Amino acid sequence: MFTLTQRLALCATLLLCAAPTLAQEFKIGIVNLDRIVREAAPAKAAQTKLEQEFTKREKDLADLGNQIKTSSERLEREGPTLPESQRASRQKQLVDQDRDFQRKRKDFQEDLNNRKNEELQIIIDRANRAVKALAETEKFDLIIQEAVYINPKHDITEKVIRQLNGSPR
């Protein structure tokens, strides 16, 4: 079909056409979102905010748990000497207190998890905006958020953290 000369000419033409494409550098960056959530100043501020918001409720729950424990120990000590009706009444009261405690603890945990998720979403949104801004200013072709292996020369996590923290460079 084609002679050797025609094949060589065709290959040379294809190589010349592909050369500009091959010469362009494909710029890739990789971001470690877990590290951003751990190290960025807004993430640390959110953690502090959550601690302040939930510390009192956590302390109140711990106090209530200690009260129930103390009441249970007292009932255990005094139970054998109490009349049956009084012992049954205290046991019922203790069960009711424990049920209330378990409900409050569950509500606390749900509220805490919801607030953590809200704050985390805010951090992720800010990080994504920072990544997009960095991609545009530094002309990245592709930025990946997670990878099994990252060559340090492609890791731009530190740049994103600096941008979130508000410091240039």
C-alpha positions as CSV (number, residue, x, y, z in Angstrom):
1,M,0.0,0.0,0.0
2,F,2.4,2.7,1.2
3,T,6.1,2.6,0.4
4,L,8.7,3.0,3.1
5,T,9.3,6.6,2.0
6,Q,5.7,7.4,2.2
7,R,5.4,5.9,5.7
8,L,8.4,7.8,6.9
9,A,7.0,11.0,5.5
10,L,3.6,10.4,7.1
11,C,5.3,9.7,10.5
12,A,7.4,12.8,10.2
13,T,4.3,14.9,9.4
14,L,2.4,13.5,12.3
15,L,5.3,14.2,14.7
16,L,5.6,17.7,13.4
17,C,1.9,18.3,14.0
18,A,2.0,16.8,17.5
19,A,5.2,18.6,18.6
20,P,3.5,21.8,19.8
21,T,1.0,19.7,21.8
22,L,3.9,17.7,23.4
23,A,5.8,20.9,24.1
24,Q,3.1,22.4,26.2
25,E,3.5,21.6,29.9
26,F,0.6,20.0,31.7
27,K,0.5,21.6,35.2
28,I,-1.0,19.5,37.9
29,G,-1.5,20.1,41.6
30,I,-2.6,17.9,44.5
31,V,-4.3,19.1,47.7
32,N,-4.6,17.1,50.9
33,L,-8.0,18.2,52.3
34,D,-7.4,16.4,55.7
35,R,-4.3,18.4,56.3
36,I,-6.1,21.7,55.5
37,V,-8.9,20.8,57.9
38,R,-6.3,20.1,60.6
39,E,-3.8,22.9,60.0
40,A,-5.5,26.0,58.5
41,A,-6.3,28.9,60.8
42,P,-10.0,29.0,60.0
43,A,-10.3,25.3,60.8
44,K,-8.6,25.8,64.2
45,A,-10.8,28.8,64.9
46,A,-13.9,26.7,64.1
47,Q,-12.7,24.0,66.5
48,T,-12.2,26.6,69.3
49,K,-15.6,28.1,68.5
50,L,-17.2,24.6,68.8
51,E,-15.4,23.9,72.1
52,Q,-16.7,27.2,73.5
53,E,-20.2,26.5,72.3
54,F,-20.4,23.0,73.7
55,T,-18.2,23.1,76.8
56,K,-21.0,24.1,79.2
57,R,-23.4,21.4,78.0
58,E,-20.7,18.8,78.2
59,K,-19.9,19.8,81.7
60,D,-23.6,19.8,82.7
61,L,-23.9,16.2,81.3
62,A,-20.8,15.1,83.2
63,D,-22.2,16.5,86.4
64,L,-25.6,14.8,85.8
65,G,-23.8,11.5,85.1
66,N,-21.8,11.9,88.4
67,Q,-25.1,12.6,90.2
68,I,-26.7,9.5,88.9
69,K,-23.6,7.5,89.7
70,T,-23.6,8.8,93.3
71,S,-27.3,8.1,93.7
72,S,-26.8,4.6,92.4
73,E,-23.9,3.9,94.8
74,R,-26.0,5.3,97.7
75,L,-28.9,3.1,96.7
76,E,-26.6,0.1,96.6
77,R,-25.3,0.9,100.1
78,E,-28.6,1.8,101.7
79,G,-30.9,-0.6,99.6
80,P,-30.8,-3.5,102.0
81,T,-31.9,-1.4,104.9
82,L,-34.7,0.5,103.1
83,P,-38.3,-0.6,103.1
84,E,-39.3,-2.3,99.8
85,S,-41.6,0.5,98.7
86,Q,-38.9,3.2,99.2
87,R,-36.2,1.0,97.5
88,A,-38.5,0.5,94.5
89,S,-39.3,4.2,94.4
90,R,-35.6,5.1,94.4
91,Q,-34.8,2.5,91.7
92,K,-37.6,3.9,89.5
93,Q,-36.3,7.4,90.1
94,L,-32.8,6.3,89.2
95,V,-34.0,4.5,86.0
96,D,-35.9,7.7,85.0
97,Q,-32.8,9.9,85.7
98,D,-30.6,7.5,83.7
99,R,-33.1,7.5,80.8
100,D,-33.2,11.3,80.8
101,F,-29.4,11.4,81.0
102,Q,-29.0,9.0,78.0
103,R,-31.5,11.2,76.0
104,K,-29.6,14.4,76.8
105,R,-26.3,12.8,75.9
106,K,-27.7,11.6,72.6
107,D,-29.1,15.0,71.8
108,F,-25.8,16.6,72.8
109,Q,-23.9,14.3,70.5
110,E,-26.3,14.9,67.6
111,D,-26.1,18.7,68.1
112,L,-22.3,18.5,68.3
113,N,-22.0,16.4,65.1
114,N,-24.4,18.7,63.2
115,R,-22.4,21.8,64.2
116,K,-19.1,20.1,63.4
117,N,-20.5,19.2,59.9
118,E,-21.7,22.8,59.4
119,E,-18.3,24.2,60.3
120,L,-16.5,21.6,58.2
121,Q,-18.6,22.5,55.2
122,I,-17.7,26.1,55.6
123,I,-14.0,25.2,55.8
124,I,-14.3,23.0,52.7
125,D,-16.1,25.7,50.7
126,R,-13.4,28.2,51.6
127,A,-10.7,25.7,50.7
128,N,-12.3,25.0,47.4
129,R,-12.5,28.7,46.6
130,A,-8.8,29.1,47.5
131,V,-7.9,26.1,45.3
132,K,-9.8,27.6,42.4
133,A,-8.2,31.0,42.9
134,L,-4.8,29.4,43.1
135,A,-5.5,27.3,39.9
136,E,-6.4,30.5,38.0
137,T,-3.5,32.6,39.2
138,E,-0.8,29.9,38.7
139,K,-2.4,28.4,35.6
140,F,-3.0,24.9,36.7
141,D,-4.5,22.5,34.3
142,L,-5.7,20.0,36.9
143,I,-5.9,19.9,40.7
144,I,-6.8,16.7,42.5
145,Q,-8.0,16.7,46.1
146,E,-6.8,13.3,47.2
147,A,-4.4,10.7,45.9
148,V,-2.7,7.5,47.0
149,Y,0.7,8.9,46.3
150,I,1.8,12.5,45.9
151,N,5.1,13.6,44.5
152,P,6.0,16.6,46.7
153,K,6.6,18.8,43.7
154,H,2.9,18.6,42.9
155,D,1.6,19.1,46.5
156,I,0.1,22.5,46.7
157,T,-1.5,22.0,50.1
158,E,0.8,24.4,51.9
159,K,0.0,27.2,49.4
160,V,-3.8,26.6,50.0
161,I,-3.2,26.7,53.8
162,R,-1.2,30.0,53.5
163,Q,-4.0,31.5,51.3
164,L,-6.7,30.4,53.8
165,N,-4.6,31.8,56.7
166,G,-4.4,35.1,54.8
167,S,-0.7,35.3,54.2
168,P,0.7,35.7,50.7
169,R,3.7,33.8,49.2
